[in-house]
Amino acid sequence: MSEGEWLLQEAKRLADDSQTYEDVAFYTQLAVFLDEQDRRIDQAQGELDGILWDHEGW
């Protein structure tokens, strides 16, 4: 399990365990943010791989 996956699971767990609306809202949005960041990191890594393997651009 990567650090990002662990953090996302913790944010979801904290949202489930929270008692106040503010805490639930915060941890829920934190999980959304972390999921989006993970998607963007994967996309950037794919773009970098594509650039590095483009032999015509060397």
C-alpha positions in Angstrom: 0.0 0.0 0.0 1.4 3.4 -1.0 1.5 6.4 1.3 -1.2 8.1 -0.8 -3.5 5.1 -0.5 -2.9 4.9 3.3 -3.7 8.6 3.7 -6.8 8.3 1.6 -8.1 5.4 3.7 -7.3 7.3 6.9 -9.2 10.4 5.7 -12.2 8.2 4.9 -12.0 6.4 8.2 -11.8 9.7 10.1 -14.8 11.0 8.2 -16.8 7.9 9.2 -15.7 8.2 12.9 -16.2 12.0 13.2 -19.1 13.3 15.3 -19.5 16.9 14.0 -20.6 18.0 10.6 -17.5 20.2 10.2 -15.2 17.3 10.8 -17.1 15.0 8.5 -17.1 17.7 5.8 -13.4 18.4 6.2 -12.3 14.7 6.0 -14.6 14.0 3.1 -13.2 16.9 1.1 -9.7 15.8 2.1 -10.4 12.4 0.7 -11.6 14.0 -2.6 -8.5 16.2 -2.7 -6.2 13.3 -2.1 -7.9 11.2 -4.8 -7.6 14.0 -7.3 -3.9 14.5 -6.4 -3.2 10.8 -6.9 -4.9 10.9 -10.3 -2.8 14.0 -11.3 0.4 12.3 -10.2 -0.4 9.2 -12.2 -1.2 11.4 -15.2 2.1 13.4 -14.9 4.1 10.2 -14.6 2.5 8.8 -17.7 3.2 12.1 -19.6 6.8 12.0 -18.5 7.2 8.4 -19.6 5.7 9.3 -23.0 8.1 12.2 -23.4 11.1 10.1 -22.4 10.2 7.2 -24.8 9.7 9.5 -27.8 12.8 8.7 -29.8 12.1 11.5 -32.3 12.4 14.1 -29.5 15.8 13.0 -28.4 
